[in-house]
Amino acid sequence: MSIKRLVLQVLAAVILYVGISLILEKEYTNDIILREILEGVVFGLLYGVFIWFREKFRNKKN
């Protein structure tokens, strides 16, 4: 998996997380938006690390 594809998947995960969280929260103050963005970035980083490890170990088995 290329770095470009990994970054695009992480960005998509962050955008979806933030969008869904804001819709469910139903409040759009600056504090809540910033909190959700921060949580989305953390989620995206964890998701990116998970994808990277999964691809790394999958390629070793083949």
URHURA-V153343 format. One line per field, one symbol per residue. ss: DSSP state (a for helix, b for strand, c for the rest). A space follows every 50 residues. Layout:
BEGIN
ss: ???
END
This chain:
BEGIN
ss: ccaaaaaaaaaaaaaaaaaaaaaaaccccaaaaaaaaaaaaaaaaaaaaa aaaaaaaaaaac
END
